[in-house]
C-alpha cells in the first residue's frame, strides 16, 4: 500500500475528524472510500480515452496533475 499526503484546510480536517469519530472510522478510511468512489465513477472516462488514444498519451495527460507532488517536501514518500 502506498502513502499519499494531502493538504486540507484546518476546518475541513477538524470536521472530517469529528465525522470519522462519530462513524467509528479513521480519517484515512473515509478518504480511501471517497477515492474508491471517485475512481469507480470515472473509470469509464479512462476506457473511452484508451479506445480513442494511445495509453501513453493518456499517461502524459495525467503527468501535469501529479506535478504538485513533485517537490522536495513529498520526496520522502518516494522512498517508502
mmJSON file of the N, C-alpha and C atoms, coordinates in Angstrom:
{"data_MODEL":{"atom_site":{
"group_PDB":["ATOM","ATOM","ATOM","ATOM","ATOM","ATOM","ATOM","ATOM","ATOM","ATOM","ATOM","ATOM","ATOM","ATOM","ATOM","ATOM","ATOM","ATOM","ATOM","ATOM","ATOM","ATOM","ATOM","ATOM","ATOM","ATOM","ATOM","ATOM","ATOM","ATOM","ATOM","ATOM","ATOM","ATOM","ATOM","ATOM","ATOM","ATOM","ATOM","ATOM","ATOM","ATOM","ATOM","ATOM","ATOM","ATOM","ATOM","ATOM","ATOM","ATOM","ATOM","ATOM","ATOM","ATOM","ATOM","ATOM","ATOM","ATOM","ATOM","ATOM","ATOM","ATOM","ATOM","ATOM","ATOM","ATOM","ATOM","ATOM","ATOM","ATOM","ATOM","ATOM","ATOM","ATOM","ATOM","ATOM","ATOM","ATOM","ATOM","ATOM","ATOM","ATOM","ATOM","ATOM","ATOM","ATOM","ATOM","ATOM","ATOM","ATOM","ATOM","ATOM","ATOM","ATOM","ATOM","ATOM","ATOM","ATOM","ATOM","ATOM","ATOM","ATOM","ATOM","ATOM","ATOM","ATOM","ATOM","ATOM","ATOM","ATOM","ATOM","ATOM","ATOM","ATOM","ATOM","ATOM","ATOM","ATOM","ATOM","ATOM","ATOM","ATOM","ATOM","ATOM","ATOM","ATOM","ATOM","ATOM","ATOM","ATOM","ATOM","ATOM","ATOM","ATOM","ATOM","ATOM","ATOM","ATOM","ATOM","ATOM","ATOM","ATOM","ATOM","ATOM","ATOM","ATOM","ATOM","ATOM","ATOM","ATOM","ATOM","ATOM","ATOM","ATOM","ATOM","ATOM","ATOM","ATOM","ATOM","ATOM","ATOM","ATOM","ATOM","ATOM","ATOM","ATOM","ATOM","ATOM","ATOM","ATOM","ATOM","ATOM","ATOM","ATOM","ATOM","ATOM","ATOM","ATOM","ATOM","ATOM","ATOM","ATOM","ATOM","ATOM","ATOM","ATOM","ATOM","ATOM","ATOM","ATOM","ATOM","ATOM","ATOM","ATOM","ATOM","ATOM","ATOM","ATOM","ATOM","ATOM","ATOM","ATOM","ATOM","ATOM","ATOM","ATOM","ATOM","ATOM","ATOM","ATOM","ATOM","ATOM","ATOM","ATOM","ATOM","ATOM","ATOM","ATOM","ATOM","ATOM","ATOM","ATOM","ATOM","ATOM","ATOM","ATOM","ATOM","ATOM","ATOM","ATOM","ATOM","ATOM","ATOM","ATOM","ATOM","ATOM","ATOM","ATOM","ATOM","ATOM"],
"id":[1,2,3,4,5,6,7,8,9,10,11,12,13,14,15,16,17,18,19,20,21,22,23,24,25,26,27,28,29,30,31,32,33,34,35,36,37,38,39,40,41,42,43,44,45,46,47,48,49,50,51,52,53,54,55,56,57,58,59,60,61,62,63,64,65,66,67,68,69,70,71,72,73,74,75,76,77,78,79,80,81,82,83,84,85,86,87,88,89,90,91,92,93,94,95,96,97,98,99,100,101,102,103,104,105,106,107,108,109,110,111,112,113,114,115,116,117,118,119,120,121,122,123,124,125,126,127,128,129,130,131,132,133,134,135,136,137,138,139,140,141,142,143,144,145,146,147,148,149,150,151,152,153,154,155,156,157,158,159,160,161,162,163,164,165,166,167,168,169,170,171,172,173,174,175,176,177,178,179,180,181,182,183,184,185,186,187,188,189,190,191,192,193,194,195,196,197,198,199,200,201,202,203,204,205,206,207,208,209,210,211,212,213,214,215,216,217,218,219,220,221,222,223,224,225,226,227,228,229,230,231,232,233,234,235,236,237,238,239,240],
"type_symbol":["N","C","C","N","C","C","N","C","C","N","C","C","N","C","C","N","C","C","N","C","C","N","C","C","N","C","C","N","C","C","N","C","C","N","C","C","N","C","C","N","C","C","N","C","C","N","C","C","N","C","C","N","C","C","N","C","C","N","C","C","N","C","C","N","C","C","N","C","C","N","C","C","N","C","C","N","C","C","N","C","C","N","C","C","N","C","C","N","C","C","N","C","C","N","C","C","N","C","C","N","C","C","N","C","C","N","C","C","N","C","C","N","C","C","N","C","C","N","C","C","N","C","C","N","C","C","N","C","C","N","C","C","N","C","C","N","C","C","N","C","C","N","C","C","N","C","C","N","C","C","N","C","C","N","C","C","N","C","C","N","C","C","N","C","C","N","C","C","N","C","C","N","C","C","N","C","C","N","C","C","N","C","C","N","C","C","N","C","C","N","C","C","N","C","C","N","C","C","N","C","C","N","C","C","N","C","C","N","C","C","N","C","C","N","C","C","N","C","C","N","C","C","N","C","C","N","C","C","N","C","C","N","C","C","N","C","C","N","C","C"],
"label_atom_id":["N","CA","C","N","CA","C","N","CA","C","N","CA","C","N","CA","C","N","CA","C","N","CA","C","N","CA","C","N","CA","C","N","CA","C","N","CA","C","N","CA","C","N","CA","C","N","CA","C","N","CA","C","N","CA","C","N","CA","C","N","CA","C","N","CA","C","N","CA","C","N","CA","C","N","CA","C","N","CA","C","N","CA","C","N","CA","C","N","CA","C","N","CA","C","N","CA","C","N","CA","C","N","CA","C","N","CA","C","N","CA","C","N","CA","C","N","CA","C","N","CA","C","N","CA","C","N","CA","C","N","CA","C","N","CA","C","N","CA","C","N","CA","C","N","CA","C","N","CA","C","N","CA","C","N","CA","C","N","CA","C","N","CA","C","N","CA","C","N","CA","C","N","CA","C","N","CA","C","N","CA","C","N","CA","C","N","CA","C","N","CA","C","N","CA","C","N","CA","C","N","CA","C","N","CA","C","N","CA","C","N","CA","C","N","CA","C","N","CA","C","N","CA","C","N","CA","C","N","CA","C","N","CA","C","N","CA","C","N","CA","C","N","CA","C","N","CA","C","N","CA","C","N","CA","C","N","CA","C","N","CA","C","N","CA","C","N","CA","C","N","CA","C","N","CA","C","N","CA","C"],
"label_alt_id":[null,null,null,null,null,null,null,null,null,null,null,null,null,null,null,null,null,null,null,null,null,null,null,null,null,null,null,null,null,null,null,null,null,null,null,null,null,null,null,null,null,null,null,null,null,null,null,null,null,null,null,null,null,null,null,null,null,null,null,null,null,null,null,null,null,null,null,null,null,null,null,null,null,null,null,null,null,null,null,null,null,null,null,null,null,null,null,null,null,null,null,null,null,null,null,null,null,null,null,null,null,null,null,null,null,null,null,null,null,null,null,null,null,null,null,null,null,null,null,null,null,null,null,null,null,null,null,null,null,null,null,null,null,null,null,null,null,null,null,null,null,null,null,null,null,null,null,null,null,null,null,null,null,null,null,null,null,null,null,null,null,null,null,null,null,null,null,null,null,null,null,null,null,null,null,null,null,null,null,null,null,null,null,null,null,null,null,null,null,null,null,null,null,null,null,null,null,null,null,null,null,null,null,null,null,null,null,null,null,null,null,null,null,null,null,null,null,null,null,null,null,null,null,null,null,null,null,null,null,null,null,null,null,null,null,null,null,null,null,null],
"label_comp_id":["UNK","UNK","UNK","UNK","UNK","UNK","UNK","UNK","UNK","UNK","UNK","UNK","UNK","UNK","UNK","UNK","UNK","UNK","UNK","UNK","UNK","UNK","UNK","UNK","UNK","UNK","UNK","UNK","UNK","UNK","UNK","UNK","UNK","UNK","UNK","UNK","UNK","UNK","UNK","UNK","UNK","UNK","UNK","UNK","UNK","UNK","UNK","UNK","UNK","UNK","UNK","UNK","UNK","UNK","UNK","UNK","UNK","UNK","UNK","UNK","UNK","UNK","UNK","UNK","UNK","UNK","UNK","UNK","UNK","UNK","UNK","UNK","UNK","UNK","UNK","UNK","UNK","UNK","UNK","UNK","UNK","UNK","UNK","UNK","UNK","UNK","UNK","UNK","UNK","UNK","UNK","UNK","UNK","UNK","UNK","UNK","UNK","UNK","UNK","UNK","UNK","UNK","UNK","UNK","UNK","UNK","UNK","UNK","UNK","UNK","UNK","UNK","UNK","UNK","UNK","UNK","UNK","UNK","UNK","UNK","UNK","UNK","UNK","UNK","UNK","UNK","UNK","UNK","UNK","UNK","UNK","UNK","UNK","UNK","UNK","UNK","UNK","UNK","UNK","UNK","UNK","UNK","UNK","UNK","UNK","UNK","UNK","UNK","UNK","UNK","UNK","UNK","UNK","UNK","UNK","UNK","UNK","UNK","UNK","UNK","UNK","UNK","UNK","UNK","UNK","UNK","UNK","UNK","UNK","UNK","UNK","UNK","UNK","UNK","UNK","UNK","UNK","UNK","UNK","UNK","UNK","UNK","UNK","UNK","UNK","UNK","UNK","UNK","UNK","UNK","UNK","UNK","UNK","UNK","UNK","UNK","UNK","UNK","UNK","UNK","UNK","UNK","UNK","UNK","UNK","UNK","UNK","UNK","UNK","UNK","UNK","UNK","UNK","UNK","UNK","UNK","UNK","UNK","UNK","UNK","UNK","UNK","UNK","UNK","UNK","UNK","UNK","UNK","UNK","UNK","UNK","UNK","UNK","UNK","UNK","UNK","UNK","UNK","UNK","UNK"],
"label_asym_id":["A","A","A","A","A","A","A","A","A","A","A","A","A","A","A","A","A","A","A","A","A","A","A","A","A","A","A","A","A","A","A","A","A","A","A","A","A","A","A","A","A","A","A","A","A","A","A","A","A","A","A","A","A","A","A","A","A","A","A","A","A","A","A","A","A","A","A","A","A","A","A","A","A","A","A","A","A","A","A","A","A","A","A","A","A","A","A","A","A","A","A","A","A","A","A","A","A","A","A","A","A","A","A","A","A","A","A","A","A","A","A","A","A","A","A","A","A","A","A","A","A","A","A","A","A","A","A","A","A","A","A","A","A","A","A","A","A","A","A","A","A","A","A","A","A","A","A","A","A","A","A","A","A","A","A","A","A","A","A","A","A","A","A","A","A","A","A","A","A","A","A","A","A","A","A","A","A","A","A","A","A","A","A","A","A","A","A","A","A","A","A","A","A","A","A","A","A","A","A","A","A","A","A","A","A","A","A","A","A","A","A","A","A","A","A","A","A","A","A","A","A","A","A","A","A","A","A","A","A","A","A","A","A","A","A","A","A","A","A","A"],
"label_entity_id":["1","1","1","1","1","1","1","1","1","1","1","1","1","1","1","1","1","1","1","1","1","1","1","1","1","1","1","1","1","1","1","1","1","1","1","1","1","1","1","1","1","1","1","1","1","1","1","1","1","1","1","1","1","1","1","1","1","1","1","1","1","1","1","1","1","1","1","1","1","1","1","1","1","1","1","1","1","1","1","1","1","1","1","1","1","1","1","1","1","1","1","1","1","1","1","1","1","1","1","1","1","1","1","1","1","1","1","1","1","1","1","1","1","1","1","1","1","1","1","1","1","1","1","1","1","1","1","1","1","1","1","1","1","1","1","1","1","1","1","1","1","1","1","1","1","1","1","1","1","1","1","1","1","1","1","1","1","1","1","1","1","1","1","1","1","1","1","1","1","1","1","1","1","1","1","1","1","1","1","1","1","1","1","1","1","1","1","1","1","1","1","1","1","1","1","1","1","1","1","1","1","1","1","1","1","1","1","1","1","1","1","1","1","1","1","1","1","1","1","1","1","1","1","1","1","1","1","1","1","1","1","1","1","1","1","1","1","1","1","1"],
"label_seq_id":[1,1,1,2,2,2,3,3,3,4,4,4,5,5,5,6,6,6,7,7,7,8,8,8,9,9,9,10,10,10,11,11,11,12,12,12,13,13,13,14,14,14,15,15,15,16,16,16,17,17,17,18,18,18,19,19,19,20,20,20,21,21,21,22,22,22,23,23,23,24,24,24,25,25,25,26,26,26,27,27,27,28,28,28,29,29,29,30,30,30,31,31,31,32,32,32,33,33,33,34,34,34,35,35,35,36,36,36,37,37,37,38,38,38,39,39,39,40,40,40,41,41,41,42,42,42,43,43,43,44,44,44,45,45,45,46,46,46,47,47,47,48,48,48,49,49,49,50,50,50,51,51,51,52,52,52,53,53,53,54,54,54,55,55,55,56,56,56,57,57,57,58,58,58,59,59,59,60,60,60,61,61,61,62,62,62,63,63,63,64,64,64,65,65,65,66,66,66,67,67,67,68,68,68,69,69,69,70,70,70,71,71,71,72,72,72,73,73,73,74,74,74,75,75,75,76,76,76,77,77,77,78,78,78,79,79,79,80,80,80],
"pdbx_PDB_ins_code":[null,null,null,null,null,null,null,null,null,null,null,null,null,null,null,null,null,null,null,null,null,null,null,null,null,null,null,null,null,null,null,null,null,null,null,null,null,null,null,null,null,null,null,null,null,null,null,null,null,null,null,null,null,null,null,null,null,null,null,null,null,null,null,null,null,null,null,null,null,null,null,null,null,null,null,null,null,null,null,null,null,null,null,null,null,null,null,null,null,null,null,null,null,null,null,null,null,null,null,null,null,null,null,null,null,null,null,null,null,null,null,null,null,null,null,null,null,null,null,null,null,null,null,null,null,null,null,null,null,null,null,null,null,null,null,null,null,null,null,null,null,null,null,null,null,null,null,null,null,null,null,null,null,null,null,null,null,null,null,null,null,null,null,null,null,null,null,null,null,null,null,null,null,null,null,null,null,null,null,null,null,null,null,null,null,null,null,null,null,null,null,null,null,null,null,null,null,null,null,null,null,null,null,null,null,null,null,null,null,null,null,null,null,null,null,null,null,null,null,null,null,null,null,null,null,null,null,null,null,null,null,null,null,null,null,null,null,null,null,null],
"Cartn_x":[0.847,0.0,0.893,0.525,1.289,0.777,1.627,1.266,1.177,0.14,-0.034,-0.356,0.289,-0.05,-0.95,-1.916,-2.793,-2.82,-3.065,-3.191,-4.677,-5.125,-6.526,-6.561,-7.497,-7.505,-7.934,-7.556,-7.755,-9.216,-10.116,-11.536,-12.079,-11.71,-12.176,-11.594,-10.338,-9.701,-10.4,-10.696,-11.382,-12.773,-13.486,-14.818,-14.74,-13.778,-13.598,-13.283,-12.47,-12.105,-13.333,-14.208,-15.437,-16.332,-16.524,-17.374,-16.802,-15.501,-14.859,-15.073,-14.947,-15.137,-16.568,-17.526,-18.937,-19.224,-18.627,-18.867,-17.983,-17.06,-16.164,-15.168,-14.774,-13.823,-12.61,-11.556,-10.401,-10.603,-9.917,-9.994,-9.454,-8.392,-7.802,-8.766,-9.569,-10.51,-11.617,-12.034,-13.049,-12.489,-11.276,-10.65,-10.468,-10.057,-9.878,-11.196,-12.286,-13.606,-13.998,-13.754,-14.096,-13.283,-12.02,-11.175,-11.676,-12.029,-12.57,-13.834,-14.724,-15.956,-15.645,-14.704,-14.332,-13.763,-12.901,-12.315,-13.397,-14.29,-15.376,-16.238,-16.531,-17.371,-16.67,-15.353,-14.618,-13.864,-13.962,-13.253,-13.684,-14.944,-15.443,-14.692,-14.326,-13.571,-12.247,-11.582,-10.301,-10.514,-11.563,-11.848,-12.095,-12.904,-13.217,-11.968,-11.137,-9.904,-8.96,-8.862,-7.935,-8.389,-9.69,-10.182,-9.831,-9.766,-9.517,-8.046,-7.307,-5.935,-4.973,-3.742,-2.687,-2.6,-2.427,-2.354,-1.212,-0.117,0.997,0.574,-0.282,-0.783,-1.639,-2.409,-3.236,-2.349,-1.29,-0.388,0.298,0.611,1.208,0.233,-1.062,-2.072,-2.122,-1.959,-2.046,-0.78,0.306,1.577,1.43,0.704,0.505,-0.253,-1.203,-1.98,-1.107,-0.046,0.821,2.002,2.118,3.242,3.309,2.143,2.148,2.828,2.908,3.563,5.043,5.493,6.898,7.657,7.885,8.589,9.421,10.331,11.243,10.498,9.44,8.695,8.093,7.57,6.931,7.881,9.131,10.124,10.295,10.088,10.261,9.349,8.175,7.237,7.707,8.6,9.128,10.014,10.492,11.417,10.723,9.408,8.673,8.375],
"Cartn_y":[-1.169,0.0,1.232,2.225,3.469,4.484,5.459,6.561,7.815,8.634,9.874,10.974,12.102,13.225,14.176,14.747,15.733,16.972,18.095,19.337,19.672,19.955,20.266,21.354,22.302,23.374,22.826,23.54,23.052,22.788,23.671,23.478,22.191,21.922,20.689,19.463,19.538,18.419,18.14,19.202,19.034,18.436,18.909,18.381,16.915,16.567,15.17,14.305,14.821,14.068,13.802,14.79,14.617,13.572,13.683,12.723,11.315,11.188,9.875,9.287,10.115,9.653,9.178,9.941,9.574,8.251,8.069,6.851,5.685,5.928,4.865,4.45,5.399,5.139,6.037,5.714,6.609,7.618,8.744,9.725,9.118,8.328,7.682,6.746,6.012,5.079,5.831,6.976,7.783,8.324,8.862,9.384,8.263,7.091,5.946,5.559,5.543,5.237,6.262,7.533,8.587,8.455,8.1,7.9,6.715,5.621,4.452,4.816,5.584,6.012,6.873,7.804,8.695,7.907,6.955,6.123,5.316,4.713,3.919,4.763,5.988,6.876,7.345,7.359,7.932,6.918,5.633,4.614,4.62,4.92,4.928,5.959,7.083,8.103,7.529,6.763,6.165,5.156,4.343,3.361,4.051,5.103,5.821,6.443,7.039,7.633,6.578,5.447,4.414,3.797,3.823,3.316,4.272,5.57,6.574,6.941,6.832,7.325,6.286,6.488,5.64,5.829,4.745,4.814,5.711,5.747,6.634,8.094,8.442,9.812,10.142,9.168,9.371,9.612,8.833,8.995,10.36,10.845,12.173,13.241,13.044,13.996,14.06,12.933,12.911,13.439,13.516,13.971,15.353,16.236,17.587,17.561,16.642,16.543,16.148,15.402,14.943,15.877,16.925,17.852,18.462,18.707,19.326,18.448,17.129,16.236,16.063,16.691,16.594,17.728,17.557,18.584,17.923,18.696,18.16,17.686,18.394,18.051,16.649,16.282,14.977,13.906,14.256,13.311,12.103,12.301,11.215,10.028,10.289,9.209,8.334,8.845,8.045,6.909,7.017,6.024,4.97,5.102,4.136,2.871],
"Cartn_z":[0.0,0.0,0.0,-0.772,-0.858,0.152,0.43,1.311,0.466,0.719,-0.018,0.982,0.844,1.713,0.938,1.642,1.015,1.895,1.276,2.019,2.112,3.32,3.558,4.627,4.487,5.487,6.846,7.883,9.253,9.596,9.144,9.462,8.853,7.615,6.969,7.66,8.062,8.762,10.082,10.831,12.114,11.917,10.902,10.616,10.231,9.383,8.99,10.205,11.1,12.304,13.175,13.311,14.094,13.448,12.133,11.417,11.542,11.361,11.47,12.859,13.866,15.241,15.467,14.98,15.126,14.427,13.247,12.462,12.897,13.819,14.259,13.192,12.362,11.282,11.462,10.729,10.7,9.571,9.68,8.6,7.31,7.438,6.265,5.568,6.349,5.722,4.99,5.532,4.846,3.539,3.587,2.369,1.353,1.807,0.916,0.244,1.012,0.445,-0.614,-0.317,-1.273,-2.556,-2.428,-3.609,-4.423,-3.748,-4.448,-5.214,-4.582,-5.248,-6.467,-6.313,-7.409,-8.588,-8.284,-9.336,-10.04,-9.275,-9.866,-10.791,-10.353,-11.155,-12.425,-12.437,-13.563,-14.414,-14.098,-14.887,-16.348,-16.588,-17.961,-18.807,-18.216,-18.951,-19.453,-18.597,-18.978,-20.099,-19.98,-21.035,-22.37,-22.341,-23.578,-24.185,-23.352,-23.855,-24.417,-23.734,-24.188,-25.503,-25.775,-27.054,-28.188,-27.876,-28.907,-29.047,-27.958,-27.971,-27.411,-27.69,-27.161,-25.646,-24.907,-23.448,-22.982,-23.717,-23.355,-23.396,-24.352,-24.427,-23.209,-22.749,-21.559,-20.345,-20.215,-19.079,-19.126,-20.313,-20.441,-19.96,-20.241,-19.802,-18.278,-17.611,-16.146,-15.488,-16.234,-15.661,-15.03,-15.673,-15.148,-13.825,-13.691,-12.452,-11.271,-11.525,-10.446,-10.194,-10.979,-10.845,-9.441,-8.803,-7.48,-6.436,-6.66,-5.709,-6.014,-7.073,-7.441,-6.758,-5.46,-4.702,-3.607,-3.053,-2.033,-0.79,-0.412,0.804,0.723,-0.433,-0.597,-1.12,-1.343,-1.864,-0.947,0.355,1.321,0.996,0.415,0.11,-1.051,-1.879,-2.984,-2.491,-1.252,-0.71,0.133,0.32,1.148,0.391],
"occupancy":[1.0,1.0,1.0,1.0,1.0,1.0,1.0,1.0,1.0,1.0,1.0,1.0,1.0,1.0,1.0,1.0,1.0,1.0,1.0,1.0,1.0,1.0,1.0,1.0,1.0,1.0,1.0,1.0,1.0,1.0,1.0,1.0,1.0,1.0,1.0,1.0,1.0,1.0,1.0,1.0,1.0,1.0,1.0,1.0,1.0,1.0,1.0,1.0,1.0,1.0,1.0,1.0,1.0,1.0,1.0,1.0,1.0,1.0,1.0,1.0,1.0,1.0,1.0,1.0,1.0,1.0,1.0,1.0,1.0,1.0,1.0,1.0,1.0,1.0,1.0,1.0,1.0,1.0,1.0,1.0,1.0,1.0,1.0,1.0,1.0,1.0,1.0,1.0,1.0,1.0,1.0,1.0,1.0,1.0,1.0,1.0,1.0,1.0,1.0,1.0,1.0,1.0,1.0,1.0,1.0,1.0,1.0,1.0,1.0,1.0,1.0,1.0,1.0,1.0,1.0,1.0,1.0,1.0,1.0,1.0,1.0,1.0,1.0,1.0,1.0,1.0,1.0,1.0,1.0,1.0,1.0,1.0,1.0,1.0,1.0,1.0,1.0,1.0,1.0,1.0,1.0,1.0,1.0,1.0,1.0,1.0,1.0,1.0,1.0,1.0,1.0,1.0,1.0,1.0,1.0,1.0,1.0,1.0,1.0,1.0,1.0,1.0,1.0,1.0,1.0,1.0,1.0,1.0,1.0,1.0,1.0,1.0,1.0,1.0,1.0,1.0,1.0,1.0,1.0,1.0,1.0,1.0,1.0,1.0,1.0,1.0,1.0,1.0,1.0,1.0,1.0,1.0,1.0,1.0,1.0,1.0,1.0,1.0,1.0,1.0,1.0,1.0,1.0,1.0,1.0,1.0,1.0,1.0,1.0,1.0,1.0,1.0,1.0,1.0,1.0,1.0,1.0,1.0,1.0,1.0,1.0,1.0,1.0,1.0,1.0,1.0,1.0,1.0,1.0,1.0,1.0,1.0,1.0,1.0,1.0,1.0,1.0,1.0,1.0,1.0],
"B_iso_or_equiv":[0.0,0.0,0.0,0.0,0.0,0.0,0.0,0.0,0.0,0.0,0.0,0.0,0.0,0.0,0.0,0.0,0.0,0.0,0.0,0.0,0.0,0.0,0.0,0.0,0.0,0.0,0.0,0.0,0.0,0.0,0.0,0.0,0.0,0.0,0.0,0.0,0.0,0.0,0.0,0.0,0.0,0.0,0.0,0.0,0.0,0.0,0.0,0.0,0.0,0.0,0.0,0.0,0.0,0.0,0.0,0.0,0.0,0.0,0.0,0.0,0.0,0.0,0.0,0.0,0.0,0.0,0.0,0.0,0.0,0.0,0.0,0.0,0.0,0.0,0.0,0.0,0.0,0.0,0.0,0.0,0.0,0.0,0.0,0.0,0.0,0.0,0.0,0.0,0.0,0.0,0.0,0.0,0.0,0.0,0.0,0.0,0.0,0.0,0.0,0.0,0.0,0.0,0.0,0.0,0.0,0.0,0.0,0.0,0.0,0.0,0.0,0.0,0.0,0.0,0.0,0.0,0.0,0.0,0.0,0.0,0.0,0.0,0.0,0.0,0.0,0.0,0.0,0.0,0.0,0.0,0.0,0.0,0.0,0.0,0.0,0.0,0.0,0.0,0.0,0.0,0.0,0.0,0.0,0.0,0.0,0.0,0.0,0.0,0.0,0.0,0.0,0.0,0.0,0.0,0.0,0.0,0.0,0.0,0.0,0.0,0.0,0.0,0.0,0.0,0.0,0.0,0.0,0.0,0.0,0.0,0.0,0.0,0.0,0.0,0.0,0.0,0.0,0.0,0.0,0.0,0.0,0.0,0.0,0.0,0.0,0.0,0.0,0.0,0.0,0.0,0.0,0.0,0.0,0.0,0.0,0.0,0.0,0.0,0.0,0.0,0.0,0.0,0.0,0.0,0.0,0.0,0.0,0.0,0.0,0.0,0.0,0.0,0.0,0.0,0.0,0.0,0.0,0.0,0.0,0.0,0.0,0.0,0.0,0.0,0.0,0.0,0.0,0.0,0.0,0.0,0.0,0.0,0.0,0.0,0.0,0.0,0.0,0.0,0.0,0.0],
"pdbx_formal_charge":[null,null,null,null,null,null,null,null,null,null,null,null,null,null,null,null,null,null,null,null,null,null,null,null,null,null,null,null,null,null,null,null,null,null,null,null,null,null,null,null,null,null,null,null,null,null,null,null,null,null,null,null,null,null,null,null,null,null,null,null,null,null,null,null,null,null,null,null,null,null,null,null,null,null,null,null,null,null,null,null,null,null,null,null,null,null,null,null,null,null,null,null,null,null,null,null,null,null,null,null,null,null,null,null,null,null,null,null,null,null,null,null,null,null,null,null,null,null,null,null,null,null,null,null,null,null,null,null,null,null,null,null,null,null,null,null,null,null,null,null,null,null,null,null,null,null,null,null,null,null,null,null,null,null,null,null,null,null,null,null,null,null,null,null,null,null,null,null,null,null,null,null,null,null,null,null,null,null,null,null,null,null,null,null,null,null,null,null,null,null,null,null,null,null,null,null,null,null,null,null,null,null,null,null,null,null,null,null,null,null,null,null,null,null,null,null,null,null,null,null,null,null,null,null,null,null,null,null,null,null,null,null,null,null,null,null,null,null,null,null],
"auth_seq_id":[1,1,1,2,2,2,3,3,3,4,4,4,5,5,5,6,6,6,7,7,7,8,8,8,9,9,9,10,10,10,11,11,11,12,12,12,13,13,13,14,14,14,15,15,15,16,16,16,17,17,17,18,18,18,19,19,19,20,20,20,21,21,21,22,22,22,23,23,23,24,24,24,25,25,25,26,26,26,27,27,27,28,28,28,29,29,29,30,30,30,31,31,31,32,32,32,33,33,33,34,34,34,35,35,35,36,36,36,37,37,37,38,38,38,39,39,39,40,40,40,41,41,41,42,42,42,43,43,43,44,44,44,45,45,45,46,46,46,47,47,47,48,48,48,49,49,49,50,50,50,51,51,51,52,52,52,53,53,53,54,54,54,55,55,55,56,56,56,57,57,57,58,58,58,59,59,59,60,60,60,61,61,61,62,62,62,63,63,63,64,64,64,65,65,65,66,66,66,67,67,67,68,68,68,69,69,69,70,70,70,71,71,71,72,72,72,73,73,73,74,74,74,75,75,75,76,76,76,77,77,77,78,78,78,79,79,79,80,80,80],
"auth_comp_id":["UNK","UNK","UNK","UNK","UNK","UNK","UNK","UNK","UNK","UNK","UNK","UNK","UNK","UNK","UNK","UNK","UNK","UNK","UNK","UNK","UNK","UNK","UNK","UNK","UNK","UNK","UNK","UNK","UNK","UNK","UNK","UNK","UNK","UNK","UNK","UNK","UNK","UNK","UNK","UNK","UNK","UNK","UNK","UNK","UNK","UNK","UNK","UNK","UNK","UNK","UNK","UNK","UNK","UNK","UNK","UNK","UNK","UNK","UNK","UNK","UNK","UNK","UNK","UNK","UNK","UNK","UNK","UNK","UNK","UNK","UNK","UNK","UNK","UNK","UNK","UNK","UNK","UNK","UNK","UNK","UNK","UNK","UNK","UNK","UNK","UNK","UNK","UNK","UNK","UNK","UNK","UNK","UNK","UNK","UNK","UNK","UNK","UNK","UNK","UNK","UNK","UNK","UNK","UNK","UNK","UNK","UNK","UNK","UNK","UNK","UNK","UNK","UNK","UNK","UNK","UNK","UNK","UNK","UNK","UNK","UNK","UNK","UNK","UNK","UNK","UNK","UNK","UNK","UNK","UNK","UNK","UNK","UNK","UNK","UNK","UNK","UNK","UNK","UNK","UNK","UNK","UNK","UNK","UNK","UNK","UNK","UNK","UNK","UNK","UNK","UNK","UNK","UNK","UNK","UNK","UNK","UNK","UNK","UNK","UNK","UNK","UNK","UNK","UNK","UNK","UNK","UNK","UNK","UNK","UNK","UNK","UNK","UNK","UNK","UNK","UNK","UNK","UNK","UNK","UNK","UNK","UNK","UNK","UNK","UNK","UNK","UNK","UNK","UNK","UNK","UNK","UNK","UNK","UNK","UNK","UNK","UNK","UNK","UNK","UNK","UNK","UNK","UNK","UNK","UNK","UNK","UNK","UNK","UNK","UNK","UNK","UNK","UNK","UNK","UNK","UNK","UNK","UNK","UNK","UNK","UNK","UNK","UNK","UNK","UNK","UNK","UNK","UNK","UNK","UNK","UNK","UNK","UNK","UNK","UNK","UNK","UNK","UNK","UNK","UNK"],
"auth_asym_id":["A","A","A","A","A","A","A","A","A","A","A","A","A","A","A","A","A","A","A","A","A","A","A","A","A","A","A","A","A","A","A","A","A","A","A","A","A","A","A","A","A","A","A","A","A","A","A","A","A","A","A","A","A","A","A","A","A","A","A","A","A","A","A","A","A","A","A","A","A","A","A","A","A","A","A","A","A","A","A","A","A","A","A","A","A","A","A","A","A","A","A","A","A","A","A","A","A","A","A","A","A","A","A","A","A","A","A","A","A","A","A","A","A","A","A","A","A","A","A","A","A","A","A","A","A","A","A","A","A","A","A","A","A","A","A","A","A","A","A","A","A","A","A","A","A","A","A","A","A","A","A","A","A","A","A","A","A","A","A","A","A","A","A","A","A","A","A","A","A","A","A","A","A","A","A","A","A","A","A","A","A","A","A","A","A","A","A","A","A","A","A","A","A","A","A","A","A","A","A","A","A","A","A","A","A","A","A","A","A","A","A","A","A","A","A","A","A","A","A","A","A","A","A","A","A","A","A","A","A","A","A","A","A","A","A","A","A","A","A","A"],
"auth_atom_id":["N","CA","C","N","CA","C","N","CA","C","N","CA","C","N","CA","C","N","CA","C","N","CA","C","N","CA","C","N","CA","C","N","CA","C","N","CA","C","N","CA","C","N","CA","C","N","CA","C","N","CA","C","N","CA","C","N","CA","C","N","CA","C","N","CA","C","N","CA","C","N","CA","C","N","CA","C","N","CA","C","N","CA","C","N","CA","C","N","CA","C","N","CA","C","N","CA","C","N","CA","C","N","CA","C","N","CA","C","N","CA","C","N","CA","C","N","CA","C","N","CA","C","N","CA","C","N","CA","C","N","CA","C","N","CA","C","N","CA","C","N","CA","C","N","CA","C","N","CA","C","N","CA","C","N","CA","C","N","CA","C","N","CA","C","N","CA","C","N","CA","C","N","CA","C","N","CA","C","N","CA","C","N","CA","C","N","CA","C","N","CA","C","N","CA","C","N","CA","C","N","CA","C","N","CA","C","N","CA","C","N","CA","C","N","CA","C","N","CA","C","N","CA","C","N","CA","C","N","CA","C","N","CA","C","N","CA","C","N","CA","C","N","CA","C","N","CA","C","N","CA","C","N","CA","C","N","CA","C","N","CA","C","N","CA","C","N","CA","C","N","CA","C","N","CA","C","N","CA","C"],
"pdbx_PDB_model_num":[1,1,1,1,1,1,1,1,1,1,1,1,1,1,1,1,1,1,1,1,1,1,1,1,1,1,1,1,1,1,1,1,1,1,1,1,1,1,1,1,1,1,1,1,1,1,1,1,1,1,1,1,1,1,1,1,1,1,1,1,1,1,1,1,1,1,1,1,1,1,1,1,1,1,1,1,1,1,1,1,1,1,1,1,1,1,1,1,1,1,1,1,1,1,1,1,1,1,1,1,1,1,1,1,1,1,1,1,1,1,1,1,1,1,1,1,1,1,1,1,1,1,1,1,1,1,1,1,1,1,1,1,1,1,1,1,1,1,1,1,1,1,1,1,1,1,1,1,1,1,1,1,1,1,1,1,1,1,1,1,1,1,1,1,1,1,1,1,1,1,1,1,1,1,1,1,1,1,1,1,1,1,1,1,1,1,1,1,1,1,1,1,1,1,1,1,1,1,1,1,1,1,1,1,1,1,1,1,1,1,1,1,1,1,1,1,1,1,1,1,1,1,1,1,1,1,1,1,1,1,1,1,1,1,1,1,1,1,1,1]
}}}
